[in-house]
Amino acid sequence: MLFDTHVHLNADQYEEDMEEVIQRAQDAGIEHMVVVGFDRKTINRAMEIVEKYEFIYAAVGWHPVDAIDMTDEDLEWIEELAAHPKVVAIGEMGLDYHWDKSPKDVQKDVFRRQIRLARKVNLPIIIHNRDATEDVVQILREEKVEEVGGIMHCFTGSLEVAKQCIDMNMYISFGGPVTFKNAKKPKEVATQLPLDRLLIETDCPYLTPHPYRGKRNEPSYVTYIAEQIADLKGITYEELAQKTTANAKKLFGINR
């Protein structure tokens, strides 16, 4: 049984066929998922989904690209939602220097405020990092992220950075890019990292793994990511599934 730690079933791409997508995931052996909300619309939709499906949980936070739009009221609302029994993490949060909608100083402030909130409500965090690794690592260290831990979502960085994050009580999560033929770095990192700090995810509908690259992603495809990492580490699919699921349940405090 697998645990897809990062899905966006709350995206418009699933408006027509979400029930079928979820059924395919169950048929493929996906035991749990975390649907991630990152603004008003997607958080509301995530909460609707977790109320309907017992095995789906939510993360609530504010995306760095839209940091400039976050108000004090939004942060208070996220804090209120954190008390919900099916909210298991704060995020996705972080820094994104690829897009320039939100100035870097605004992104950093919103990032820090969300880490502090996560520490206040004692929930792990989910990190979005694009072209901002040095600043992300520095802020995680300064804000004492080790107190709650969390996930480096869809990790594509170096082994050195992965180890620094693990030292701060973070887990390293791999998505579709680890299956790409030219993805030398993610494959090397996945091969060398300790199994007790690995997680898997789809980030669906984005970053679809081989052999469906270029098409809409969905949770059932997390099996391809699991197969790739098991192969890289020279272990069975079953061992990889068991360990990554146990890691996710431990991090999110899920006992079923």
C-alpha positions as CSV (number, residue, x, y, z in Angstrom):
1,M,0.0,0.0,0.0
2,L,1.3,3.4,-1.0
3,F,0.9,6.9,0.5
4,D,0.9,9.8,-2.0
5,T,2.0,12.7,0.2
6,H,1.2,15.5,-2.3
7,V,-1.8,15.7,-4.6
8,H,-3.9,18.6,-6.0
9,L,-7.2,16.8,-6.5
10,N,-8.6,20.3,-5.7
11,A,-7.4,21.5,-9.1
12,D,-9.8,22.3,-11.9
13,Q,-8.3,19.5,-14.0
14,Y,-10.3,17.0,-12.0
15,E,-13.6,18.8,-12.0
16,E,-15.1,16.3,-14.5
17,D,-13.8,12.9,-13.2
18,M,-12.4,13.2,-9.7
19,E,-14.3,10.1,-8.4
20,E,-12.9,8.0,-11.2
21,V,-9.4,9.3,-10.5
22,I,-9.7,8.4,-6.8
23,Q,-11.1,5.0,-7.6
24,R,-8.1,4.3,-9.9
25,A,-5.8,5.3,-7.1
26,Q,-7.5,2.9,-4.7
27,D,-7.3,0.1,-7.3
28,A,-3.6,0.8,-7.7
29,G,-3.0,0.3,-3.9
30,I,-2.9,4.0,-2.8
31,E,-3.9,3.8,0.9
32,H,-3.7,7.5,1.8
33,M,-3.2,10.8,0.1
34,V,-2.7,14.4,1.3
35,V,-4.5,17.0,-0.8
36,V,-2.7,20.3,-0.6
37,G,-4.4,23.7,-0.5
38,F,-2.3,26.9,-1.1
39,D,-4.8,29.7,-1.5
40,R,-8.5,30.5,-0.5
41,K,-10.0,28.5,-3.4
42,T,-7.8,25.4,-3.2
43,I,-8.0,25.2,0.6
44,N,-11.8,25.4,0.6
45,R,-11.8,22.6,-2.1
46,A,-9.3,20.5,-0.1
47,M,-11.5,20.7,3.0
48,E,-14.6,19.6,1.0
49,I,-12.6,16.6,-0.3
50,V,-11.4,15.4,3.1
51,E,-14.9,15.6,4.5
52,K,-16.0,13.2,1.7
53,Y,-13.2,10.6,1.6
54,E,-12.0,9.0,4.8
55,F,-8.5,8.1,3.6
56,I,-7.7,11.6,2.2
57,Y,-6.1,14.2,4.4
58,A,-5.4,17.9,3.9
59,A,-2.5,20.4,4.1
60,V,-3.3,24.1,4.3
61,G,-1.0,26.9,3.6
62,W,-0.1,29.8,1.2
63,H,2.0,29.4,-1.9
64,P,5.0,31.6,-2.3
65,V,4.1,32.8,-5.8
66,D,0.9,34.3,-4.3
67,A,2.5,35.5,-1.1
68,I,1.7,39.1,-1.9
69,D,-2.0,38.3,-1.8
70,M,-2.0,36.7,1.7
71,T,-3.7,38.8,4.4
72,D,-3.5,38.5,8.2
73,E,-7.0,37.1,8.0
74,D,-5.9,34.4,5.7
75,L,-3.2,33.3,8.2
76,E,-5.7,33.4,11.0
77,W,-8.1,31.2,8.9
78,I,-5.2,28.7,8.3
79,E,-4.6,28.6,12.0
80,E,-8.3,27.8,12.7
81,L,-8.3,25.0,10.0
82,A,-5.2,23.5,11.6
83,A,-7.4,22.3,14.5
84,H,-9.4,20.2,12.1
85,P,-8.7,16.5,12.7
86,K,-7.9,15.8,9.1
87,V,-5.5,18.7,8.6
88,V,-2.1,17.1,9.0
89,A,0.4,19.7,7.7
90,I,0.8,23.4,7.0
91,G,1.8,24.2,3.4
92,E,2.7,24.2,0.8
93,M,4.9,27.2,1.6
94,G,8.3,28.3,0.7
95,L,10.1,30.4,-1.9
96,D,9.7,30.6,-5.6
97,Y,12.2,32.9,-7.5
98,H,11.2,31.6,-10.9
99,W,8.1,33.7,-11.0
100,D,8.2,37.4,-10.1
101,K,4.6,38.1,-8.9
102,S,5.6,38.3,-5.3
103,P,8.7,40.2,-4.2
104,K,11.4,38.1,-2.5
105,D,11.1,40.0,0.8
106,V,7.3,39.4,0.9
107,Q,7.8,35.7,0.1
108,K,10.3,35.4,2.9
109,D,8.1,37.1,5.4
110,V,5.1,34.9,4.5
111,F,7.3,31.8,4.7
112,R,8.6,32.7,8.1
113,R,5.1,33.5,9.5
114,Q,3.8,30.1,8.3
115,I,6.7,28.2,9.9
116,R,6.0,30.0,13.2
117,L,2.3,29.1,12.8
118,A,3.2,25.5,12.2
119,R,5.3,25.5,15.4
120,K,2.5,27.1,17.3
121,V,-0.1,24.4,16.2
122,N,2.6,21.6,16.2
123,L,2.1,20.4,12.6
124,P,4.8,19.6,10.1
125,I,5.3,21.8,7.0
126,I,5.4,21.1,3.3
127,I,8.1,23.1,1.4
128,H,7.9,24.5,-2.2
129,N,11.3,25.5,-3.4
130,R,12.0,26.8,-6.9
131,D,15.4,28.5,-7.7
132,A,15.7,29.5,-4.0
133,T,17.5,26.7,-2.2
134,E,20.1,28.8,-0.3
135,D,17.4,31.1,1.2
136,V,15.0,28.2,1.9
137,V,17.6,26.3,3.9
138,Q,18.7,29.5,5.8
139,I,15.1,30.3,6.8
140,L,14.3,26.7,7.8
141,R,17.4,26.8,10.1
142,E,16.7,30.2,11.5
143,E,13.0,29.4,12.2
144,K,13.9,26.2,14.1
145,V,12.0,23.9,11.7
146,E,13.4,20.8,13.4
147,E,10.7,21.3,16.2
148,V,8.0,20.2,13.7
149,G,9.8,18.8,10.7
150,G,8.2,18.4,7.4
151,I,8.7,17.6,3.7
152,M,11.0,18.9,1.0
153,H,8.3,18.5,-1.7
154,C,9.3,17.2,-5.1
155,F,13.0,17.4,-4.3
156,T,15.4,18.0,-7.2
157,G,18.3,19.4,-5.3
158,S,21.7,18.0,-4.4
159,L,22.7,15.3,-2.0
160,E,24.4,17.9,0.2
161,V,21.2,20.0,0.5
162,A,19.1,16.9,1.1
163,K,21.4,15.9,4.0
164,Q,21.2,19.5,5.5
165,C,17.4,19.2,5.4
166,I,17.4,15.8,7.0
167,D,19.5,17.2,9.8
168,M,16.7,19.7,10.4
169,N,14.1,16.8,10.8
170,M,12.9,17.1,7.2
171,Y,11.8,14.2,4.9
172,I,12.8,14.2,1.2
173,S,10.0,13.5,-1.2
174,F,10.4,12.4,-4.8
175,G,7.9,12.9,-7.6
176,G,7.7,12.2,-11.3
177,P,11.0,13.8,-12.3
178,V,12.9,10.9,-10.6
179,T,11.5,8.7,-13.4
180,F,12.7,10.9,-16.3
181,K,15.6,9.4,-18.3
182,N,17.7,12.6,-18.0
183,A,17.1,13.1,-14.3
184,K,20.6,12.3,-13.2
185,K,20.6,14.3,-9.9
186,P,17.3,13.1,-8.5
187,K,18.2,9.5,-9.2
188,E,21.6,9.9,-7.5
189,V,20.0,11.5,-4.4
190,A,17.2,8.9,-4.2
191,T,19.8,6.1,-4.4
192,Q,22.0,7.5,-1.6
193,L,19.5,8.8,1.0
194,P,18.4,6.7,4.0
195,L,15.1,4.9,3.4
196,D,13.7,6.2,6.7
197,R,13.7,9.8,5.3
198,L,12.2,9.1,1.9
199,L,8.6,9.9,0.8
200,I,6.9,9.6,-2.6
201,E,4.3,11.9,-4.2
202,T,2.8,12.7,-7.6
203,D,2.1,16.5,-7.2
204,C,-0.7,15.7,-9.6
205,P,-1.9,17.0,-12.0
206,Y,1.6,18.2,-12.6
207,L,5.0,16.5,-13.1
208,T,3.6,13.3,-14.6
209,P,6.1,10.4,-14.4
210,H,7.3,8.3,-17.3
211,P,5.7,6.7,-19.3
212,Y,2.8,9.2,-19.1
213,R,5.0,12.4,-19.2
214,G,3.2,15.3,-20.9
215,K,-0.3,14.0,-19.9
216,R,-2.4,14.9,-16.8
217,N,-0.9,13.3,-13.7
218,E,-3.0,11.4,-11.2
219,P,-2.4,9.6,-7.8
220,S,-2.4,6.1,-9.3
221,Y,0.8,7.0,-11.1
222,V,2.7,7.2,-7.8
223,T,3.3,3.4,-8.4
224,Y,5.8,4.4,-11.2
225,I,7.7,6.6,-8.8
226,A,7.8,3.8,-6.2
227,E,9.0,1.3,-8.8
228,Q,11.8,3.6,-9.9
229,I,13.1,4.3,-6.4
230,A,12.9,0.7,-5.3
231,D,14.9,-0.2,-8.4
232,L,17.5,2.5,-7.7
233,K,17.9,1.3,-4.1
234,G,18.0,-2.3,-5.0
235,I,15.0,-3.3,-2.8
236,T,11.6,-4.7,-3.5
237,Y,8.6,-2.6,-4.4
238,E,6.9,-4.0,-1.3
239,E,9.7,-2.9,1.0
240,L,9.8,0.6,-0.6
241,A,6.0,0.9,-0.2
242,Q,6.0,-0.3,3.4
243,K,8.7,2.0,4.5
244,T,7.6,5.2,2.7
245,T,4.0,4.7,3.9
246,A,5.3,4.2,7.5
247,N,7.4,7.4,7.1
248,A,4.4,9.4,6.0
249,K,2.1,8.1,8.7
250,K,4.7,8.9,11.3
251,L,5.3,12.4,10.1
252,F,1.5,13.2,9.7
253,G,0.5,11.4,12.9
254,I,-1.9,9.0,11.1
255,N,-2.5,5.8,13.0
256,R,-4.9,3.9,10.7
